[in-house]
Amino acid sequence: MRGIRRRLCALLLSVAALAVLPGVRAVAALPESIVMEAGGAVSVPGSALLRARVSEGATLNGQRLTAEGASTLTYDLLGLLPVKTVSVSAQPERRLIPGGQSVGIAIDTRGVIVVGSSDLGATPSPARLAGLRSGDIIQRINGKPVLSAKALSAALDGETVTLDVLRDGRTMTRDVIPALDGRDGVWRLGAWVRDSTAGVGTLTFIDPETGLYGALGHAITDADTSVTLPVGVGELYDNRVVDVTPSKKGSPGEVTGDFVFDPQVIGTVERNAPQGIFGHAEGDGDSLYPEGLPAAHRSELRAGAASLITTVDGAGPAEYACEIVRLTGEAGPRSMVIRITDPVLLERTGGIVQGMSGSPILQDGRLVGAVTHVMINDPAMGYGIDIDAMLRAAEDIDIKDAAAASEYIPATAGAVRSRSASAGFFPFHFTPSAPS
């Protein structure tokens, strides 16, 4: 009899666990916060197992949430046990001018990037002996900012030098004794370094109130080391699209641009972040929506029909149909999966090509994000970033960032413009690494 009771209790516990388990999974999937437009409405998750209730300042009609100001959304398991409280922030509408224009980008790095080391004939590399690695960023030499690869070489005279090096977000010092290169009589560290880049991308938005812009939707990284390039000084150029190589399965295409022969500066580059490049634009650009569109909050995104604006010929930006296939749950350059559905764009480009990064994505009359990546095995498919993530990164440009970069402006301002003649293509063209 006792055995039957034990088996019956175990069965009942198993049934109860099966009933509650979906609720537990649903709790794990709930967001920590919801940001939405004041007076607007968004869909929120909920079920018979997981019931939602709101605090003062918000209204819940079925699964549609409306709010003004700050409030909370509390979830109860089976309507009895509170298991999650989600903060709700209803903010005023923010209007941005969508981009879609092809832009040229030229950057001098803040410091120089070590991309490798080499022995000087029979003499081992001093840089390698001192512990320098590929991906290190040499920021200062004997306390002075390193403005370029040429300036680094000019500071070497055979005496021990102290280098301030940034590695994986941490700053360290390394003492290095230069060696005389017997092949040309020049003092060297035995390191190959890079100090600049240039290429083509797409403008995502301009804030008409502040002049702040965002582009690309992902970071510019060094091709050899994958290091996100720190910006010393940079400029944004009007770019003329001269050709497009269509994407094919296994081979992503690219936009070929020209901002070399008649460079027209349209903005500064002040920050290079995982969410894109940011700075201040000169004017509002040549937008298809000059009056601007509301910026969607992440909670307002949905799978379904959308469109994107991009430039694939000399006629300038045009709008094409696409689809948001699904939201990934990530907040960043891969926050949504997108598919190109417009037959005109598919015929012209084969789908997403390199150089379309930053192309704004629109849905329901709002700016919701930007194209960031192409799927190599199916170039009609790719990823996008939500506009919320780009705006947060853009607003991180502050006085501290400007002060850090300002050390590098006097010696390099003007050099960016002249150097742009060396490149005009995306993926980014990196200036050949220089020996030091």
C-alpha positions as CSV (number, residue, x, y, z in Angstrom):
1,M,0.0,0.0,0.0
2,R,2.8,2.4,0.9
3,G,4.5,1.6,-2.4
4,I,1.4,2.5,-4.3
5,R,1.1,5.8,-2.4
6,R,4.8,6.6,-3.1
7,R,4.3,5.9,-6.8
8,L,1.1,8.0,-6.8
9,C,2.9,11.0,-5.1
10,A,5.8,10.7,-7.6
11,L,3.3,10.7,-10.5
12,L,1.5,13.8,-9.1
13,L,4.8,15.6,-8.6
14,S,5.8,14.8,-12.2
15,V,2.5,16.1,-13.5
16,A,2.9,19.3,-11.5
17,A,6.5,19.8,-12.7
18,L,5.4,19.4,-16.3
19,A,2.7,21.9,-15.7
20,V,5.0,24.5,-14.2
21,L,8.1,23.9,-16.4
22,P,6.7,26.0,-19.3
23,G,6.1,28.9,-16.9
24,V,9.7,28.6,-15.6
25,R,11.0,28.8,-19.2
26,A,8.8,31.7,-20.0
27,V,10.1,33.6,-16.9
28,A,13.7,33.1,-18.1
29,A,12.8,34.6,-21.5
30,L,11.2,37.8,-20.0
31,P,13.1,41.1,-20.5
32,E,14.6,43.0,-17.6
33,S,13.1,46.2,-18.9
34,I,10.8,47.6,-21.7
35,V,11.4,51.0,-23.3
36,M,8.6,52.3,-25.4
37,E,7.1,55.5,-26.8
38,A,4.9,57.4,-24.4
39,G,1.3,56.9,-25.2
40,G,2.1,54.1,-27.6
41,A,1.3,50.4,-27.3
42,V,3.5,47.3,-27.4
43,S,2.8,43.6,-27.1
44,V,4.1,41.9,-24.0
45,P,4.4,38.1,-23.3
46,G,1.9,36.3,-21.1
47,S,-0.1,33.1,-20.8
48,A,-2.5,31.3,-18.5
49,L,0.5,30.1,-16.5
50,L,2.2,33.5,-16.5
51,R,-0.1,36.4,-15.8
52,A,0.9,40.0,-16.0
53,R,-0.3,43.0,-14.0
54,V,0.8,46.7,-14.1
55,S,1.5,49.4,-11.7
56,E,0.0,52.9,-11.8
57,G,0.9,54.8,-15.0
58,A,0.3,51.8,-17.3
59,T,-2.6,49.9,-18.7
60,L,-2.7,46.3,-19.9
61,N,-5.4,45.3,-22.4
62,G,-5.0,41.7,-23.1
63,Q,-1.3,41.5,-24.1
64,R,-1.1,45.2,-25.3
65,L,0.7,47.5,-22.9
66,T,0.3,51.3,-22.9
67,A,2.2,53.5,-20.5
68,E,3.2,57.1,-19.6
69,G,6.4,57.7,-17.7
70,A,7.9,55.0,-15.5
71,S,5.9,52.0,-14.3
72,T,6.3,48.3,-13.7
73,L,5.0,45.1,-15.1
74,T,4.8,42.2,-12.6
75,Y,4.4,38.6,-13.7
76,D,2.7,36.0,-11.4
77,L,3.0,32.3,-11.8
78,L,-0.5,30.7,-12.0
79,G,-1.7,34.2,-10.9
80,L,-0.5,33.6,-7.4
81,L,3.3,33.7,-7.0
82,P,5.2,36.9,-8.2
83,V,8.2,35.7,-10.2
84,K,9.4,38.7,-12.2
85,T,9.1,42.5,-12.2
86,V,10.0,44.3,-15.4
87,S,10.6,48.0,-15.4
88,V,8.7,50.0,-18.0
89,S,10.0,53.4,-19.3
90,A,7.7,55.3,-21.7
91,Q,9.7,58.0,-23.4
92,P,8.8,60.9,-25.8
93,E,9.1,60.2,-29.5
94,R,12.5,60.7,-31.0
95,R,12.7,61.6,-34.7
96,L,15.7,60.7,-36.8
97,I,16.5,61.4,-40.4
98,P,17.1,58.0,-42.1
99,G,20.3,57.7,-44.2
100,G,21.0,55.1,-46.9
101,Q,23.7,57.3,-48.5
102,S,27.0,55.6,-49.4
103,V,29.8,57.2,-47.4
104,G,33.5,57.1,-47.5
105,I,35.3,56.7,-44.2
106,A,38.9,57.6,-43.4
107,I,40.4,57.2,-39.9
108,D,43.8,57.8,-38.3
109,T,44.0,55.5,-35.3
110,R,44.7,56.7,-31.7
111,G,48.2,55.1,-31.4
112,V,49.5,52.4,-33.7
113,I,48.4,48.8,-34.0
114,V,51.0,46.1,-33.8
115,V,50.2,43.6,-36.5
116,G,53.4,41.5,-36.3
117,S,57.1,41.4,-35.5
118,S,60.2,40.7,-37.5
119,D,63.8,40.1,-36.8
120,L,66.3,42.7,-38.1
121,G,68.6,40.4,-40.1
122,A,70.4,38.3,-37.5
123,T,69.1,40.5,-34.6
124,P,66.0,39.2,-32.8
125,S,63.0,41.5,-32.8
126,P,63.3,43.9,-29.8
127,A,59.6,44.3,-29.7
128,R,59.1,40.5,-29.4
129,L,61.8,40.2,-26.8
130,A,60.0,43.0,-24.8
131,G,56.7,41.1,-24.9
132,L,54.8,43.0,-27.5
133,R,52.2,41.0,-29.3
134,S,50.1,41.2,-32.4
135,G,47.0,43.3,-31.5
136,D,48.7,45.5,-29.0
137,I,48.1,49.3,-29.4
138,I,51.1,51.5,-28.8
139,Q,49.6,54.7,-27.4
140,R,52.7,56.6,-26.1
141,I,56.4,56.6,-26.3
142,N,58.3,58.1,-23.4
143,G,55.1,59.8,-22.3
144,K,54.3,61.4,-25.6
145,P,51.3,60.4,-27.8
146,V,52.2,58.2,-30.8
147,L,50.6,60.1,-33.7
148,S,51.7,57.8,-36.6
149,A,53.9,54.9,-37.6
150,K,56.4,57.5,-39.0
151,A,56.4,59.5,-35.7
152,L,57.1,56.3,-33.8
153,S,60.1,55.5,-35.9
154,A,61.4,59.1,-35.7
155,A,61.4,58.8,-31.9
156,L,63.9,55.9,-31.9
157,D,67.6,56.8,-31.4
158,G,69.1,53.7,-29.8
159,E,68.2,54.6,-26.2
160,T,65.7,52.5,-24.2
161,V,62.2,53.7,-24.8
162,T,59.1,53.2,-22.6
163,L,56.0,52.3,-24.4
164,D,52.4,52.7,-23.0
165,V,50.6,49.7,-24.6
166,L,46.9,48.9,-24.6
167,R,46.1,45.2,-24.6
168,D,42.6,43.7,-24.1
169,G,41.4,46.9,-22.5
170,R,44.3,47.2,-20.0
171,T,47.2,49.6,-20.2
172,M,50.7,48.4,-19.5
173,T,54.2,49.6,-20.0
174,R,57.0,47.9,-21.9
175,D,60.7,49.0,-22.0
176,V,62.2,48.3,-25.4
177,I,65.8,48.7,-26.5
178,P,65.7,49.5,-30.3
179,A,68.2,47.7,-32.6
180,L,70.1,49.2,-35.5
181,D,69.0,47.6,-38.7
182,G,72.2,46.9,-40.5
183,R,70.5,46.8,-43.9
184,D,69.7,50.5,-43.9
185,G,71.2,52.0,-40.7
186,V,67.8,52.8,-39.1
187,W,66.9,52.2,-35.5
188,R,63.9,49.9,-35.3
189,L,61.7,48.1,-32.8
190,G,61.3,45.1,-35.1
191,A,57.5,45.5,-35.2
192,W,55.1,46.0,-38.1
193,V,52.5,48.6,-37.2
194,R,49.4,50.2,-38.8
195,D,48.0,53.7,-38.1
196,S,45.1,54.3,-40.5
197,T,42.2,52.8,-42.6
198,A,39.8,53.9,-45.2
199,G,36.7,52.4,-46.8
200,V,33.0,52.6,-47.8
201,G,29.9,52.0,-45.8
202,T,26.3,53.3,-45.4
203,L,24.9,56.1,-43.3
204,T,22.2,55.0,-40.9
205,F,20.8,58.1,-39.3
206,I,21.3,61.8,-38.5
207,D,19.7,63.4,-35.4
208,P,18.4,66.7,-36.7
209,E,18.5,68.2,-33.1
210,T,22.1,67.5,-32.4
211,G,23.8,66.6,-35.7
212,L,24.8,63.3,-34.3
213,Y,25.0,60.5,-36.9
214,G,25.5,56.7,-36.8
215,A,26.7,54.4,-39.6
216,L,27.8,50.8,-40.4
217,G,26.1,49.2,-37.4
218,H,29.2,47.3,-36.5
219,A,32.8,48.1,-35.6
220,I,35.7,48.7,-38.0
221,T,38.3,46.1,-37.0
222,D,41.8,45.5,-38.0
223,A,42.0,42.8,-40.7
224,D,45.0,41.0,-39.2
225,T,44.4,41.3,-35.5
226,S,40.5,41.8,-35.2
227,V,41.2,44.7,-32.8
228,T,38.5,47.4,-32.9
229,L,40.4,50.4,-34.2
230,P,40.5,53.3,-31.7
231,V,39.8,56.7,-33.4
232,G,42.4,59.5,-33.2
233,V,40.8,61.6,-35.9
234,G,38.6,60.7,-38.8
235,E,36.3,62.1,-41.4
236,L,33.2,61.1,-43.2
237,Y,33.0,61.7,-47.0
238,D,30.3,61.8,-49.7
239,N,30.9,58.7,-51.7
240,R,30.1,58.0,-55.4
241,V,29.2,54.3,-56.1
242,V,30.9,53.3,-59.3
243,D,30.2,49.5,-59.3
244,V,28.6,46.7,-57.4
245,T,29.9,43.1,-57.5
246,P,26.8,40.9,-56.8
247,S,26.8,38.4,-53.9
248,K,26.7,34.7,-54.7
249,K,26.4,31.7,-52.5
250,G,29.8,31.3,-50.7
251,S,31.1,34.6,-52.1
252,P,29.8,37.9,-50.7
253,G,29.8,40.8,-53.2
254,E,30.8,44.4,-52.5
255,V,30.2,48.0,-53.3
256,T,33.0,49.8,-55.0
257,G,33.1,53.5,-54.2
258,D,35.1,56.6,-55.1
259,F,35.6,59.5,-52.6
260,V,39.1,60.2,-53.8
261,F,39.4,62.6,-56.6
262,D,36.9,65.2,-55.3
263,P,36.7,64.5,-51.6
264,Q,33.7,66.3,-49.9
265,V,33.8,66.1,-46.1
266,I,30.3,65.6,-44.6
267,G,31.2,64.8,-41.0
268,T,33.6,63.8,-38.4
269,V,34.4,60.2,-37.1
270,E,34.6,60.4,-33.3
271,R,33.9,56.9,-32.1
272,N,34.3,53.3,-33.4
273,A,32.2,50.9,-31.4
274,P,30.7,47.4,-31.7
275,Q,27.5,49.1,-32.7
276,G,29.0,51.2,-35.5
277,I,30.8,54.5,-36.1
278,F,29.5,57.8,-34.7
279,G,30.3,61.5,-35.0
280,H,28.7,64.8,-36.1
281,A,27.4,65.4,-39.6
282,E,27.5,68.6,-41.6
283,G,23.9,69.2,-42.6
284,D,21.0,66.7,-42.8
285,G,22.1,64.8,-45.8
286,D,20.1,63.9,-48.9
287,S,17.4,61.7,-47.3
288,L,14.3,60.1,-48.7
289,Y,12.6,61.2,-45.5
290,P,13.9,64.8,-44.9
291,E,11.3,65.4,-42.2
292,G,12.6,62.3,-40.3
293,L,10.9,59.2,-38.9
294,P,10.2,58.1,-35.3
295,A,12.9,55.8,-33.9
296,A,11.4,52.5,-32.7
297,H,12.3,51.1,-29.3
298,R,13.5,47.6,-29.3
299,S,10.2,46.4,-27.7
300,E,8.3,47.7,-30.7
301,L,10.1,45.5,-33.2
302,R,8.4,42.5,-34.7
303,A,8.9,39.9,-37.3
304,G,7.3,40.8,-40.6
305,A,7.4,43.0,-43.7
306,A,9.9,45.9,-43.6
307,S,12.1,47.9,-46.0
308,L,15.6,49.2,-46.2
309,I,17.3,52.2,-47.8
310,T,20.6,51.8,-49.6
311,T,22.7,53.0,-52.5
312,V,23.8,50.6,-55.2
313,D,24.3,53.0,-58.1
314,G,25.0,56.7,-59.0
315,A,21.3,57.6,-58.6
316,G,21.6,57.8,-54.9
317,P,19.6,56.1,-52.1
318,A,16.5,54.0,-52.9
319,E,14.0,52.0,-50.8
320,Y,13.7,48.3,-51.2
321,A,11.4,45.6,-49.7
322,C,12.8,43.2,-47.1
323,E,11.5,41.1,-44.2
324,I,12.5,40.8,-40.5
325,V,12.5,37.0,-40.2
326,R,12.9,36.9,-36.5
327,L,14.4,38.7,-33.5
328,T,17.3,36.9,-32.0
329,G,17.0,38.3,-28.4
330,E,20.5,39.8,-28.6
331,A,21.1,43.6,-28.3
332,G,23.7,44.4,-30.9
333,P,24.8,43.8,-34.5
334,R,22.9,40.5,-34.7
335,S,19.7,41.4,-33.0
336,M,17.5,40.5,-36.0
337,V,17.6,38.2,-38.9
338,I,16.6,39.8,-42.2
339,R,15.8,38.7,-45.8
340,I,15.9,40.7,-48.9
341,T,12.6,40.2,-50.8
342,D,12.8,43.0,-53.4
343,P,13.3,41.5,-56.9
344,V,15.0,44.7,-58.2
345,L,17.6,44.7,-55.4
346,L,18.1,40.9,-55.7
347,E,18.7,41.2,-59.4
348,R,21.2,44.1,-58.9
349,T,23.2,42.8,-55.9
350,G,22.2,39.2,-55.3
351,G,21.1,40.2,-51.8
352,I,23.3,41.9,-49.2
353,V,26.7,43.0,-50.3
354,Q,29.7,44.4,-48.3
355,G,29.3,48.2,-48.2
356,M,25.6,48.0,-47.4
357,S,26.4,47.8,-43.7
358,G,24.5,50.6,-42.0
359,S,21.6,50.6,-44.5
360,P,18.6,51.8,-42.4
361,I,15.7,49.3,-41.9
362,L,12.2,50.7,-41.7
363,Q,9.0,49.1,-40.4
364,D,5.5,50.5,-39.7
365,G,6.7,54.0,-40.6
366,R,9.6,53.9,-38.1
367,L,13.3,53.6,-38.2
368,V,14.0,50.2,-36.5
369,G,17.6,49.3,-37.2
370,A,20.3,48.8,-39.8
371,V,21.8,46.0,-41.9
372,T,25.1,44.7,-40.5
373,H,26.1,41.3,-41.9
374,V,25.4,39.0,-44.9
375,M,25.0,35.2,-44.6
376,I,27.7,33.8,-46.9
377,N,25.7,30.7,-47.8
378,D,22.5,32.6,-48.5
379,P,23.3,36.2,-49.4
380,A,19.6,37.2,-49.5
381,M,19.7,36.7,-45.7
382,G,21.7,38.6,-43.1
383,Y,21.6,40.3,-39.8
384,G,20.7,43.7,-38.5
385,I,21.1,45.8,-35.4
386,D,18.3,47.5,-33.5
387,I,18.3,51.3,-33.6
388,D,18.2,51.4,-29.8
389,A,21.6,49.8,-29.6
390,M,23.1,52.3,-32.0
391,L,21.6,55.3,-30.2
392,R,23.0,54.2,-26.9
393,A,26.4,53.9,-28.4
394,A,26.1,57.2,-30.1
395,E,25.3,59.0,-26.9
396,D,28.4,57.6,-25.3
397,I,30.4,60.2,-27.2
398,D,31.3,62.5,-24.3
399,I,33.9,65.1,-23.2
400,K,36.3,62.4,-22.0
401,D,36.3,60.7,-25.4
402,A,36.8,64.0,-27.1
403,A,39.7,65.0,-24.8
404,A,41.4,61.6,-25.3
405,A,41.2,62.0,-29.1
406,S,42.2,65.7,-29.1
407,E,45.9,64.8,-28.3
408,Y,46.1,63.3,-31.8
409,I,44.5,66.0,-33.8
410,P,47.3,68.6,-34.3
411,A,49.7,66.4,-36.1
412,T,47.2,64.4,-38.2
413,A,44.3,66.8,-39.1
414,G,44.4,67.3,-42.8
415,A,46.4,64.1,-43.3
416,V,43.2,62.1,-43.3
417,R,41.9,64.0,-46.3
418,S,45.0,63.6,-48.4
419,R,45.4,59.9,-47.4
420,S,41.8,59.1,-48.6
421,A,43.2,59.0,-52.1
422,S,44.8,55.6,-51.3
423,A,41.5,53.8,-50.8
424,G,37.8,53.8,-51.5
425,F,36.5,50.3,-51.1
426,F,34.7,48.2,-48.6
427,P,35.7,45.8,-47.0
428,F,37.9,48.4,-45.4
429,H,41.3,49.0,-47.1
430,F,44.0,49.1,-44.5
431,T,47.2,51.0,-45.3
432,P,50.1,48.6,-45.5
433,S,51.7,48.0,-42.2
434,A,55.0,49.9,-41.7
435,P,58.2,48.6,-40.2
436,S,59.3,50.2,-37.0
